[in-house]
């Protein structure tokens, strides 16, 4: 590489790098979900394992003894998929399998499925012990937000 071709190679390399950066930046980011709680729920933070156990229907009462009412969006909903993958760190079909096993063996029932974020918010407001989720940009007035999920 001589003095003439070196600046051309560096310039081309920088252009490719810039184009790659633009392509990555233009990918649509999934909106993060926020976890909602009924105002009667006495917890403000949960650890990751406890949250998983709640949505897997393995924990049925809050620490104060109040019954947990779990609400979920339909499996076909993209927000449900995002919540399960990003927050619960499992695949939606794995969560489905857990819920189906409980239903078919008679050891429990799956969460109540609501059709929309509006319905989810209404359920959070009106059902003591309720937990659910909505997209991060969805207004969640009148309910408690889970502040943080501990790793």
OpenMM code with the backbone's topology and positions (N, CA, C; nanometers):
from openmm import Vec3, app, unit

residues = "UNK UNK UNK UNK UNK UNK UNK UNK UNK UNK UNK UNK UNK UNK UNK UNK UNK UNK UNK UNK UNK UNK UNK UNK UNK UNK UNK UNK UNK UNK UNK UNK UNK UNK UNK UNK UNK UNK UNK UNK UNK UNK UNK UNK UNK UNK UNK UNK UNK UNK UNK UNK UNK UNK UNK UNK UNK UNK UNK UNK UNK UNK UNK UNK UNK UNK UNK UNK UNK UNK UNK UNK UNK UNK UNK UNK UNK UNK UNK UNK UNK UNK UNK UNK UNK UNK UNK UNK UNK UNK UNK UNK UNK UNK UNK UNK UNK UNK UNK UNK UNK UNK UNK UNK UNK UNK UNK UNK UNK UNK UNK UNK UNK UNK UNK UNK UNK UNK UNK UNK UNK UNK UNK UNK UNK UNK UNK UNK UNK UNK UNK UNK UNK UNK UNK UNK UNK UNK UNK UNK UNK UNK UNK UNK UNK UNK UNK UNK UNK UNK UNK".split()
positions = [
    Vec3(0.0854, -0.1164, 0.0000),
    Vec3(0.0000, 0.0000, 0.0000),
    Vec3(0.0901, 0.1228, 0.0000),
    Vec3(0.0659, 0.2114, -0.0934),
    Vec3(0.1497, 0.3294, -0.1022),
    Vec3(0.0761, 0.4509, -0.0447),
    Vec3(0.1425, 0.5635, -0.0504),
    Vec3(0.0901, 0.6863, 0.0090),
    Vec3(-0.0396, 0.7326, -0.0584),
    Vec3(-0.0627, 0.6948, -0.1833),
    Vec3(-0.1830, 0.7370, -0.2555),
    Vec3(-0.3015, 0.6464, -0.2194),
    Vec3(-0.2814, 0.5168, -0.2138),
    Vec3(-0.3930, 0.4249, -0.1908),
    Vec3(-0.4311, 0.4133, -0.0430),
    Vec3(-0.3394, 0.4416, 0.0472),
    Vec3(-0.3691, 0.4304, 0.1901),
    Vec3(-0.4843, 0.5221, 0.2322),
    Vec3(-0.4848, 0.6512, 0.1993),
    Vec3(-0.5977, 0.7366, 0.2393),
    Vec3(-0.7300, 0.6895, 0.1773),
    Vec3(-0.7266, 0.6342, 0.0569),
    Vec3(-0.8491, 0.5848, -0.0056),
    Vec3(-0.9054, 0.4657, 0.0718),
    Vec3(-0.8176, 0.3745, 0.1144),
    Vec3(-0.8617, 0.2577, 0.1907),
    Vec3(-0.9186, 0.2996, 0.3259),
    Vec3(-0.8533, 0.3938, 0.3915),
    Vec3(-0.9023, 0.4418, 0.5213),
    Vec3(-1.0376, 0.5098, 0.5019),
    Vec3(-1.0509, 0.5912, 0.3988),
    Vec3(-1.1764, 0.6606, 0.3708),
    Vec3(-1.2886, 0.5603, 0.3423),
    Vec3(-1.2593, 0.4587, 0.2625),
    Vec3(-1.3581, 0.3564, 0.2313),
    Vec3(-1.3981, 0.2797, 0.3576),
    Vec3(-1.2997, 0.2483, 0.4408),
    Vec3(-1.3271, 0.1776, 0.5664),
    Vec3(-1.4169, 0.2588, 0.6584),
    Vec3(-1.3919, 0.3889, 0.6667),
    Vec3(-1.4753, 0.4753, 0.7499),
    Vec3(-1.6171, 0.4847, 0.6953),
    Vec3(-1.6315, 0.4874, 0.5639),
    Vec3(-1.7650, 0.4921, 0.5030),
    Vec3(-1.8429, 0.3640, 0.5318),
    Vec3(-1.7767, 0.2509, 0.5201),
    Vec3(-1.8422, 0.1231, 0.5485),
    Vec3(-1.8840, 0.1183, 0.6958),
    Vec3(-1.7965, 0.1635, 0.7846),
    Vec3(-1.8271, 0.1646, 0.9269),
    Vec3(-1.9457, 0.2570, 0.9561),
    Vec3(-1.9479, 0.3736, 0.8942),
    Vec3(-2.0587, 0.4672, 0.9135),
    Vec3(-2.1892, 0.4087, 0.8607),
    Vec3(-2.1844, 0.3456, 0.7453),
    Vec3(-2.3045, 0.2832, 0.6885),
    Vec3(-2.3545, 0.1718, 0.7793),
    Vec3(-2.2645, 0.0915, 0.8320),
    Vec3(-2.3021, -0.0168, 0.9235),
    Vec3(-2.3698, 0.0413, 1.0487),
    Vec3(-2.3157, 0.1504, 1.1006),
    Vec3(-2.3746, 0.2163, 1.2170),
    Vec3(-2.5145, 0.2678, 1.1877),
    Vec3(-2.5338, 0.3243, 1.0700),
    Vec3(-2.6670, 0.3733, 1.0316),
    Vec3(-2.7658, 0.2586, 1.0180),
    Vec3(-2.7220, 0.1476, 0.9623),
    Vec3(-2.8103, 0.0316, 0.9488),
    Vec3(-2.8531, -0.0216, 1.0851),
    Vec3(-2.7588, -0.0289, 1.1776),
    Vec3(-2.7928, -0.0775, 1.3112),
    Vec3(-2.8861, 0.0195, 1.3831),
    Vec3(-2.8609, 0.1492, 1.3657),
    Vec3(-2.9441, 0.2499, 1.4320),
    Vec3(-3.0845, 0.2545, 1.3742),
    Vec3(-3.0996, 0.2139, 1.2490),
    Vec3(-3.2312, 0.2223, 1.1860),
    Vec3(-3.3194, 0.1025, 1.2172),
    Vec3(-3.2640, -0.0017, 1.2834),
    Vec3(-3.3450, -0.1174, 1.3194),
    Vec3(-3.4463, -0.0752, 1.4244),
    Vec3(-3.5718, -0.1135, 1.4076),
    Vec3(-3.6711, -0.0724, 1.5058),
    Vec3(-3.6443, -0.1406, 1.6401),
    Vec3(-3.6389, -0.0600, 1.7432),
    Vec3(-3.6175, -0.1137, 1.8774),
    Vec3(-3.7518, -0.1521, 1.9360),
    Vec3(-3.7546, -0.2635, 2.0057),
    Vec3(-3.8767, -0.3048, 2.0716),
    Vec3(-3.8995, -0.2144, 2.1923),
    Vec3(-4.0219, -0.1684, 2.2114),
    Vec3(-4.0461, -0.0845, 2.3286),
    Vec3(-4.0373, -0.1698, 2.4549),
    Vec3(-3.9758, -0.1163, 2.5551),
    Vec3(-3.9644, -0.1903, 2.6796),
    Vec3(-4.0992, -0.1934, 2.7502),
    Vec3(-4.1244, -0.2991, 2.8202),
    Vec3(-4.2500, -0.3109, 2.8919),
    Vec3(-4.2345, -0.2590, 3.0344),
    Vec3(-4.3463, -0.2182, 3.0916),
    Vec3(-4.3452, -0.1855, 3.2333),
    Vec3(-4.4459, -0.2751, 3.3025),
    Vec3(-4.4121, -0.3112, 3.4232),
    Vec3(-4.4936, -0.4056, 3.4999),
    Vec3(-4.5834, -0.3272, 3.5928),
    Vec3(-4.7121, -0.3601, 3.5875),
    Vec3(-4.8127, -0.2903, 3.6671),
    Vec3(-4.8598, -0.3766, 3.7818),
    Vec3(-4.8934, -0.3119, 3.8916),
    Vec3(-4.9483, -0.3783, 4.0078),
    Vec3(-5.0724, -0.3028, 4.0539),
    Vec3(-5.1668, -0.3749, 4.1096),
    Vec3(-5.2798, -0.3097, 4.1736),
    Vec3(-5.2261, -0.2300, 4.2925),
    Vec3(-5.2899, -0.1194, 4.3250),
    Vec3(-5.2419, -0.0339, 4.4340),
    Vec3(-5.2395, -0.1036, 4.5698),
    Vec3(-5.3155, -0.2114, 4.5853),
    Vec3(-5.3180, -0.2839, 4.7126),
    Vec3(-5.1955, -0.3729, 4.7332),
    Vec3(-5.1199, -0.3983, 4.6282),
    Vec3(-5.0020, -0.4848, 4.6395),
    Vec3(-4.8948, -0.4092, 4.7176),
    Vec3(-4.8380, -0.4774, 4.8168),
    Vec3(-4.7478, -0.4090, 4.9094),
    Vec3(-4.6008, -0.4094, 4.8668),
    Vec3(-4.5656, -0.4698, 4.7541),
    Vec3(-4.4253, -0.4728, 4.7117),
    Vec3(-4.3979, -0.3617, 4.6109),
    Vec3(-4.2735, -0.3144, 4.6099),
    Vec3(-4.2328, -0.2129, 4.5132),
    Vec3(-4.1267, -0.2656, 4.4182),
    Vec3(-4.0520, -0.3658, 4.4632),
    Vec3(-3.9499, -0.4286, 4.3789),
    Vec3(-3.9621, -0.5803, 4.3935),
    Vec3(-3.9175, -0.6488, 4.2910),
    Vec3(-3.9154, -0.7957, 4.2927),
    Vec3(-3.7829, -0.8411, 4.2367),
    Vec3(-3.7392, -0.9584, 4.2760),
    Vec3(-3.6227, -1.0118, 4.2081),
    Vec3(-3.6693, -1.0918, 4.0863),
    Vec3(-3.5775, -1.1151, 3.9966),
    Vec3(-3.6056, -1.1805, 3.8695),
    Vec3(-3.6702, -1.3176, 3.8892),
    Vec3(-3.6182, -1.3941, 3.9832),
    Vec3(-3.6700, -1.5290, 4.0078),
    Vec3(-3.8141, -1.5246, 4.0563),
    Vec3(-3.8440, -1.4336, 4.1475),
    Vec3(-3.9788, -1.4221, 4.2015),
    Vec3(-4.0770, -1.3796, 4.0920),
    Vec3(-4.0362, -1.2877, 4.0050),
    Vec3(-4.1209, -1.2461, 3.8938),
    Vec3(-4.1496, -1.3644, 3.8021),
    Vec3(-4.0482, -1.4435, 3.7712),
    Vec3(-4.0678, -1.5633, 3.6887),
    Vec3(-4.1647, -1.6602, 3.7546),
    Vec3(-4.1487, -1.6803, 3.8833),
    Vec3(-4.2368, -1.7723, 3.9547),
    Vec3(-4.3814, -1.7225, 3.9550),
    Vec3(-4.3992, -1.5923, 3.9623),
    Vec3(-4.5351, -1.5363, 3.9583),
    Vec3(-4.5991, -1.5652, 3.8234),
    Vec3(-4.5275, -1.5352, 3.7139),
    Vec3(-4.5867, -1.5541, 3.5810),
    Vec3(-4.5916, -1.7010, 3.5391),
    Vec3(-4.5148, -1.7867, 3.6055),
    Vec3(-4.5251, -1.9302, 3.5818),
    Vec3(-4.6323, -1.9909, 3.6730),
    Vec3(-4.6994, -1.9074, 3.7504),
    Vec3(-4.8080, -1.9470, 3.8401),
    Vec3(-4.7590, -2.0419, 3.9494),
    Vec3(-4.6322, -2.0316, 3.9859),
    Vec3(-4.5761, -2.1148, 4.0915),
    Vec3(-4.5874, -2.0487, 4.2279),
    Vec3(-4.5968, -1.9162, 4.2292),
    Vec3(-4.6195, -1.8409, 4.3519),
    Vec3(-4.7592, -1.7829, 4.3403),
    Vec3(-4.8424, -1.8092, 4.4382),
    Vec3(-4.9829, -1.7696, 4.4277),
    Vec3(-5.0243, -1.6618, 4.5254),
    Vec3(-4.9328, -1.6238, 4.6155),
    Vec3(-4.9640, -1.5200, 4.7140),
    Vec3(-4.8481, -1.4220, 4.7250),
    Vec3(-4.8831, -1.2956, 4.7489),
    Vec3(-4.7829, -1.1940, 4.7754),
    Vec3(-4.7251, -1.2203, 4.9143),
    Vec3(-4.6113, -1.1606, 4.9484),
    Vec3(-4.5502, -1.1847, 5.0802),
    Vec3(-4.6445, -1.1587, 5.1987),
    Vec3(-4.7420, -1.0693, 5.1815),
    Vec3(-4.8354, -1.0403, 5.2909),
    Vec3(-4.9529, -1.1385, 5.2957),
    Vec3(-4.9538, -1.2392, 5.2084),
    Vec3(-5.0590, -1.3397, 5.2085),
    Vec3(-5.1728, -1.3130, 5.1112),
    Vec3(-5.1725, -1.1973, 5.0484),
    Vec3(-5.2763, -1.1611, 4.9514),
    Vec3(-5.2617, -1.2456, 4.8241),
    Vec3(-5.3732, -1.2916, 4.7688),
    Vec3(-5.3703, -1.3730, 4.6466),
    Vec3(-5.3195, -1.2908, 4.5279),
    Vec3(-5.2369, -1.3531, 4.4444),
    Vec3(-5.1853, -1.2887, 4.3234),
    Vec3(-5.2802, -1.3199, 4.2081),
    Vec3(-5.3193, -1.2168, 4.1351),
    Vec3(-5.4021, -1.2309, 4.0154),
    Vec3(-5.3145, -1.1916, 3.8960),
    Vec3(-5.2748, -1.2898, 3.8160),
    Vec3(-5.1850, -1.2646, 3.7027),
    Vec3(-5.2680, -1.2422, 3.5766),
    Vec3(-5.2322, -1.1372, 3.5016),
    Vec3(-5.2982, -1.1047, 3.3759),
    Vec3(-5.1942, -1.0998, 3.2656),
    Vec3(-5.2346, -1.1456, 3.1484),
    Vec3(-5.1432, -1.1549, 3.0347),
    Vec3(-5.2158, -1.1134, 2.9074),
    Vec3(-5.1394, -1.0657, 2.8119),
    Vec3(-5.1936, -1.0405, 2.6787),
    Vec3(-5.1917, -1.1717, 2.6008),
    Vec3(-5.2653, -1.1816, 2.4906),
    Vec3(-5.2672, -1.3066, 2.4123),
    Vec3(-5.1284, -1.3420, 2.3579),
    Vec3(-5.1062, -1.4697, 2.3356),
    Vec3(-4.9782, -1.5167, 2.2831),
    Vec3(-4.9436, -1.4540, 2.1489),
    Vec3(-5.0444, -1.4181, 2.0707),
    Vec3(-5.0205, -1.3604, 1.9386),
    Vec3(-4.9789, -1.2134, 1.9457),
    Vec3(-4.9872, -1.1525, 2.0618),
    Vec3(-4.9550, -1.0113, 2.0785),
    Vec3(-4.8031, -0.9928, 2.0873),
    Vec3(-4.7493, -0.9004, 2.0079),
    Vec3(-4.6046, -0.8749, 2.0072),
    Vec3(-4.5532, -0.8267, 2.1424),
    Vec3(-4.6352, -0.7489, 2.2124),
    Vec3(-4.5946, -0.7006, 2.3439),
    Vec3(-4.5805, -0.8174, 2.4429),
    Vec3(-4.6679, -0.9152, 2.4325),
    Vec3(-4.6567, -1.0345, 2.5175),
    Vec3(-4.5245, -1.1053, 2.4889),
    Vec3(-4.4959, -1.1231, 2.3625),
    Vec3(-4.3713, -1.1894, 2.3228),
    Vec3(-4.2507, -1.1134, 2.3782),
    Vec3(-4.2519, -0.9828, 2.3637),
    Vec3(-4.1417, -0.9009, 2.4128),
    Vec3(-4.1282, -0.9121, 2.5647),
    Vec3(-4.2401, -0.9058, 2.6353),
    Vec3(-4.2375, -0.9165, 2.7812),
    Vec3(-4.1756, -1.0486, 2.8254),
    Vec3(-4.2194, -1.1567, 2.7649),
    Vec3(-4.1714, -1.2895, 2.8048),
    Vec3(-4.0223, -1.3034, 2.7750),
    Vec3(-3.9798, -1.2577, 2.6595),
    Vec3(-3.8389, -1.2715, 2.6210),
    Vec3(-3.7498, -1.1776, 2.7024),
    Vec3(-3.7883, -1.0505, 2.7123),
    Vec3(-3.7028, -0.9512, 2.7764),
    Vec3(-3.7107, -0.9532, 2.9283),
    Vec3(-3.8291, -0.9701, 2.9834),
    Vec3(-3.8446, -0.9624, 3.1295),
    Vec3(-3.8335, -1.0978, 3.1979),
    Vec3(-3.8925, -1.2009, 3.1378),
    Vec3(-3.8884, -1.3330, 3.1999),
    Vec3(-3.7714, -1.4156, 3.1495),
    Vec3(-3.7138, -1.3728, 3.0379),
    Vec3(-3.5960, -1.4353, 2.9776),
    Vec3(-3.6185, -1.5816, 2.9403),
    Vec3(-3.7379, -1.6091, 2.8900),
    Vec3(-3.7676, -1.7396, 2.8324),
    Vec3(-3.8427, -1.7162, 2.7025),
    Vec3(-3.8658, -1.8192, 2.6266),
    Vec3(-3.9413, -1.8078, 2.5027),
    Vec3(-4.0908, -1.8224, 2.5334),
    Vec3(-4.1761, -1.7549, 2.4582),
    Vec3(-4.3202, -1.7638, 2.4835),
    Vec3(-4.3734, -1.9064, 2.4815),
    Vec3(-4.3225, -1.9920, 2.3934),
    Vec3(-4.3722, -2.1294, 2.3894),
    Vec3(-4.3369, -2.2056, 2.5174),
    Vec3(-4.2275, -2.1675, 2.5832),
    Vec3(-4.1911, -2.2318, 2.7092),
    Vec3(-4.2899, -2.1944, 2.8193),
    Vec3(-4.3277, -2.0673, 2.8231),
    Vec3(-4.4265, -2.0229, 2.9216),
    Vec3(-4.5617, -2.0882, 2.8943),
    Vec3(-4.5980, -2.0969, 2.7677),
    Vec3(-4.7218, -2.1666, 2.7285),
    Vec3(-4.7222, -2.3108, 2.7770),
    Vec3(-4.6093, -2.3774, 2.7611),
    Vec3(-4.5983, -2.5170, 2.8019),
    Vec3(-4.6180, -2.5315, 2.9532),
    Vec3(-4.5631, -2.4381, 3.0295),
    Vec3(-4.5810, -2.4394, 3.1748),
    Vec3(-4.7290, -2.4245, 3.2090),
    Vec3(-4.7948, -2.3252, 3.1456),
    Vec3(-4.9362, -2.3002, 3.1740),
    Vec3(-5.0226, -2.4195, 3.1323),
    Vec3(-4.9951, -2.4771, 3.0164),
    Vec3(-5.0735, -2.5918, 2.9684),
    Vec3(-5.0560, -2.7136, 3.0579),
    Vec3(-4.9347, -2.7378, 3.1042),
    Vec3(-4.9100, -2.8520, 3.1923),
    Vec3(-4.9921, -2.8378, 3.3203),
    Vec3(-4.9946, -2.7176, 3.3769),
    Vec3(-5.0734, -2.6951, 3.4984),
    Vec3(-5.2215, -2.7175, 3.4728),
    Vec3(-5.2684, -2.6693, 3.3604),
    Vec3(-5.4101, -2.6830, 3.3266),
    Vec3(-5.4468, -2.8294, 3.3063),
    Vec3(-5.3671, -2.9023, 3.2310),
    Vec3(-5.3996, -3.0408, 3.1979),
    Vec3(-5.3795, -3.1371, 3.3141),
    Vec3(-5.2896, -3.1043, 3.4062),
    Vec3(-5.2691, -3.1919, 3.5214),
    Vec3(-5.3595, -3.1547, 3.6388),
    Vec3(-5.4290, -3.0429, 3.6259),
    Vec3(-5.5193, -3.0007, 3.7321),
    Vec3(-5.4510, -2.9367, 3.8507),
    Vec3(-5.3257, -2.8964, 3.8344),
    Vec3(-5.2525, -2.8350, 3.9453),
    Vec3(-5.2662, -2.6839, 3.9503),
    Vec3(-5.3312, -2.6254, 3.8530),
    Vec3(-5.3487, -2.4811, 3.8515),
    Vec3(-5.4157, -2.4380, 3.7238),
    Vec3(-5.4268, -2.3074, 3.7094),
    Vec3(-5.4842, -2.2528, 3.5872),
    Vec3(-5.3948, -2.1413, 3.5354),
    Vec3(-5.3968, -2.1197, 3.4056),
    Vec3(-5.3125, -2.0142, 3.3487),
    Vec3(-5.3659, -1.8772, 3.3879),
    Vec3(-5.2874, -1.7728, 3.3625),
    Vec3(-5.3337, -1.6377, 3.3945),
    Vec3(-5.4558, -1.5993, 3.3106),
    Vec3(-5.5227, -1.4979, 3.3560),
    Vec3(-5.6345, -1.4435, 3.2811),
    Vec3(-5.5790, -1.3657, 3.1626),
    Vec3(-5.6269, -1.3970, 3.0440),
    Vec3(-5.5806, -1.3286, 2.9232),
    Vec3(-5.6752, -1.2130, 2.8926),
    Vec3(-5.6183, -1.0951, 2.8745),
    Vec3(-5.6958, -0.9772, 2.8367),
    Vec3(-5.6608, -0.9420, 2.6930),
    Vec3(-5.7512, -0.8756, 2.6238),
    Vec3(-5.7327, -0.8554, 2.4802),
    Vec3(-5.6504, -0.7328, 2.4429),
    Vec3(-5.6338, -0.6382, 2.5356),
    Vec3(-5.5641, -0.5144, 2.4993),
    Vec3(-5.4978, -0.4525, 2.6224),
    Vec3(-5.4159, -0.3530, 2.5969),
    Vec3(-5.3529, -0.2802, 2.7067),
    Vec3(-5.4579, -0.2046, 2.7880),
    Vec3(-5.5634, -0.1555, 2.7222),
    Vec3(-5.6730, -0.0893, 2.7953),
    Vec3(-5.7359, -0.1849, 2.8951),
    Vec3(-5.7646, -0.3064, 2.8485),
    Vec3(-5.8223, -0.4074, 2.9378),
    Vec3(-5.7251, -0.4428, 3.0503),
    Vec3(-5.5970, -0.4509, 3.0178),
    Vec3(-5.4954, -0.4819, 3.1186),
    Vec3(-5.4975, -0.3759, 3.2283),
    Vec3(-5.4978, -0.2501, 3.1886),
    Vec3(-5.4982, -0.1409, 3.2858),
    Vec3(-5.6246, -0.1450, 3.3713),
    Vec3(-5.7387, -0.1708, 3.3087),
    Vec3(-5.8637, -0.1805, 3.3847),
    Vec3(-5.8593, -0.2931, 3.4864),
    Vec3(-5.8010, -0.4058, 3.4492),
    Vec3(-5.7889, -0.5187, 3.5421),
    Vec3(-5.6949, -0.4849, 3.6576),
    Vec3(-5.5882, -0.4128, 3.6287),
    Vec3(-5.4946, -0.3736, 3.7343),
    Vec3(-5.5629, -0.2811, 3.8344),
    Vec3(-5.6465, -0.1916, 3.7842),
    Vec3(-5.7164, -0.0972, 3.8719),
    Vec3(-5.8222, -0.1653, 3.9581),
    Vec3(-5.8895, -0.2643, 3.9034),
    Vec3(-6.0088, -0.3165, 3.9696),
    Vec3(-5.9907, -0.4482, 4.0444),
    Vec3(-5.8750, -0.5138, 4.0344),
    Vec3(-5.8564, -0.6438, 4.0986),
    Vec3(-5.7423, -0.6405, 4.1991),
    Vec3(-5.7775, -0.6605, 4.3229),
    Vec3(-5.6797, -0.6614, 4.4304),
    Vec3(-5.5771, -0.7728, 4.4068),
    Vec3(-5.4491, -0.7406, 4.4237),
    Vec3(-5.3427, -0.8391, 4.4058),
    Vec3(-5.2998, -0.8589, 4.2619),
    Vec3(-5.3500, -0.7788, 4.1706),
    Vec3(-5.3242, -0.7973, 4.0280),
    Vec3(-5.1825, -0.7567, 3.9876),
    Vec3(-5.1283, -0.8301, 3.8895),
    Vec3(-5.0014, -0.7968, 3.8258),
    Vec3(-5.0172, -0.8201, 3.6762),
    Vec3(-4.9602, -0.7309, 3.5965),
    Vec3(-4.9656, -0.7409, 3.4508),
    Vec3(-4.8601, -0.6498, 3.3904),
    Vec3(-4.8730, -0.6216, 3.2632),
    Vec3(-4.7718, -0.5416, 3.1940),
    Vec3(-4.8342, -0.4651, 3.0781),
    Vec3(-4.7725, -0.3545, 3.0434),
    Vec3(-4.8094, -0.2736, 2.9267),
    Vec3(-4.6799, -0.2215, 2.8646),
    Vec3(-4.6903, -0.1598, 2.7487),
    Vec3(-4.5716, -0.1014, 2.6863),
    Vec3(-4.5268, 0.0207, 2.7662),
    Vec3(-4.4010, 0.0528, 2.7551),
    Vec3(-4.3429, 0.1597, 2.8375),
    Vec3(-4.4044, 0.2962, 2.8098),
    Vec3(-4.4570, 0.3168, 2.6902),
    Vec3(-4.5151, 0.4471, 2.6587),
    Vec3(-4.6656, 0.4541, 2.6863),
    Vec3(-4.7218, 0.3476, 2.7383),
    Vec3(-4.8652, 0.3451, 2.7675),
    Vec3(-4.8902, 0.4141, 2.9013),
    Vec3(-4.9855, 0.5093, 2.9066),
    Vec3(-5.0126, 0.5773, 3.0344),
    Vec3(-5.0727, 0.4791, 3.1352),
    Vec3(-5.0184, 0.4797, 3.2555),
    Vec3(-5.0612, 0.3831, 3.3565),
    Vec3(-5.1075, 0.4553, 3.4834),
    Vec3(-5.2046, 0.5419, 3.4685),
    Vec3(-5.2565, 0.6162, 3.5826),
    Vec3(-5.3445, 0.5267, 3.6693),
    Vec3(-5.3370, 0.5472, 3.7985),
    Vec3(-5.4238, 0.4760, 3.8905),
    Vec3(-5.3763, 0.3379, 3.9309),
    Vec3(-5.2534, 0.3020, 3.8936),
    Vec3(-5.1966, 0.1730, 3.9348),
    Vec3(-5.0540, 0.1963, 3.9825),
    Vec3(-4.9983, 0.0968, 4.0468),
    Vec3(-4.8617, 0.1027, 4.0946),
    Vec3(-4.7701, 0.0435, 3.9879),
    Vec3(-4.6577, 0.1082, 3.9649),
    Vec3(-4.5551, 0.0551, 3.8736),
    Vec3(-4.4525, -0.0199, 3.9546),
    Vec3(-4.4157, -0.1374, 3.9073),
    Vec3(-4.3063, -0.2096, 3.9712),
    Vec3(-4.1804, -0.1321, 3.9387),
    Vec3(-4.1151, -0.0817, 4.0407),
    Vec3(-4.0024, 0.0092, 4.0195),
    Vec3(-3.8842, -0.0568, 3.9521),
    Vec3(-3.8496, -0.1769, 3.9961),
    Vec3(-3.7306, -0.2410, 3.9412),
    Vec3(-3.7373, -0.3898, 3.9659),
    Vec3(-3.6851, -0.4645, 3.8725),
    Vec3(-3.6716, -0.6077, 3.8919),
    Vec3(-3.5234, -0.6331, 3.9176),
    Vec3(-3.4936, -0.6860, 4.0360),
    Vec3(-3.3557, -0.7126, 4.0750),
    Vec3(-3.3046, -0.8354, 4.0010),
    Vec3(-3.1793, -0.8333, 3.9564),
    Vec3(-3.1241, -0.9518, 3.8885),
    Vec3(-3.1107, -1.0699, 3.9817),
] * unit.nanometer
topology = app.Topology()
chain = topology.addChain("A")
for resn in residues:
    res = topology.addResidue(resn, chain)
    for name in ("N", "CA", "C"):
        topology.addAtom(name, app.Element.getBySymbol(name[0]), res)
